[in-house]
Amino acid sequence: MNIAGYKRDAELFLHKRDKEYYLHFSGQKDSLNISKINDEYSHLFSRENVNCLKDLKDKSTGWQKKKAASLLKFCIEGYIEAQTKNLVDKIAEDEAGAKIFIDGKEVPFRYSEILLANESDRGRRNAIDDKRNKVAAEYLNGDLYKYLSTIHKQAVDLGFSSYSELFSYLKEENFSSLQAGMEKLLIETQDLYENRFGDLMQKELNIPLTGSRRSDFAFIKRAKKYDKFFKKDKLVPVFKDTLSEMGIDIYKYTNIYIDVEERENKSPRAFCCTPNVPSEIYLVVMPSGGQDDFEALLHEGGHALHFGSTGANLDFEYRYLGDNAVTEGYAFCMEQLMQNRRWLIDFLKMDKDTAGEFVYFSNLLKLWFCRRYAGKLKYELILHDGKPIEGKESVYKEILSAVNLMEYPEENYLRDVDDGFYCTNYIRAWIFQAQLKEYMHDKFGYDWYRKKKAGSFLRELWSYGQKYSAEEVLSQLGFDKMNIDCLVNSLIDEIKSF
């Protein structure tokens, strides 16, 4: 097997694929033609290449073994995707083309998520949510079921007992150990979450937490009362000014394209696309108004800065592949400025009391998400356990409703799933970021965002791409291990300090 040629073609494949993703999910292109790109590069994902790379990984040591492991994961993911390429295109196109009627007007399904988050009337919000759930059940779940059934079969064909076992092997992660850590988080934050988030729900919506729906959270998170501080026209300037304080001139990053245009079919979920690392990076946000826009831009901006600062001379594996908990951790590092009182005062001109109140609110949202992802991991381990999918919609509703103490709709049991156990990247990234925050506060102070040395420190970390795992980065910073207690204690301390 010609490894150099394989990596060259793999980079060309990722360039075309990510550019296609960008154009479609940014709302500039209705169709998604991943199948055509997969056909063009089908030679990358042959069973023969899977076997060769597995053999290379088994025989290699040190850095060569690490690079072989990254290539093997890339190859197997591509091999599985090749079996589902037409379904992937169809699911994306069906979602982009789906419509619901609101007040007699036809509204794109994707855009309806933004309307739901902005709807203050609970009855109307529930009606929008019900219509969205109906679209999922009647138009999307059939193909999603076929998709998941196919990838489950491919995992078994590759010699694994389940999709869960396959990705535990590919990611070199102990899912059971990670789940145990998140169960600890659930137990230790249960009373705090129930009391404090319950108070928030009662105060803002005048309903008990246990009587709420997931769609109620969407409105709570929208946080309209803070809109005067989070104006759309300040979104990009605040991001650029923040970086400038750290000595990072975003205007010199001509490789990063910031797309904040509003388009009807643009995905409501902010994202970063990396067709060429580090020379062509897209930072994409669909403005919906308010604090969510700023949080999204900071998070995806963290990704963009990471990949846009990655050394151009690094090997392909370190620029494009590796441990995605690292880039998610850097994204959370920027996002957590939304929980920094001084930053809110300095850049958004909040008064001290409002800043303190908002930090408390923002930390409650973070706790909600951490608990949600504990539930997602638990559910996805069951969904992908090698047993039939039938009947797991009730498992989804039961688990997710229990961790957030609000009703999740069964209809989303197949939509609310990310490929390749990506949920573990977020979980590990939260732990990674909690420890990185501790390090940066000790070294640069609470107002690290004003320190040029902090900017230089981050640029150095970013320059390594994903050469090192999250655990390896923490080890270089003096930590013994990735420690769930650091995340748990940080959440509890921040919320109780208000």
Secondary structure by P-SEA (a helix, b strand, c coil): ccaaaaaaaaaaaaaaaaaaaaaaaacccccccaaaaaaaacccccaaaaaaaaaaaaaccaaaaaaaaaaaaaaaaaaaaaacaaaaaaaaaaaaabbbbcccbbbbccaaaaaaaacccaaaaaaaaaaaaaaaacccaaaaaaaaaaaaaaaaaaccccaaaaaaaaaccaaaaaaaaaaaaaaaaaaaaaaaaaaaaaaacccccccccaaaaaaaaacccccccccccaaaaaaaaaaaaacccccccccbbbbccccccccccccccccccccbbbbbbbccccaaaaaaaaaaaaaaaaaaaccccccccccccccaaaaaaaaaaaaaccccaaaaaacccccaaaaaaaaaaaaaaaaaaaaaaaaaaaaaaaaacccccccaaaaaaaaaaaaccbbbbccccccccccccaaaaaaaaaaaaaaaaaaaaacccccccccaaaaaaaaaaaaacccccaaaaaaaaccccccaaaaaaaaaaaaaac
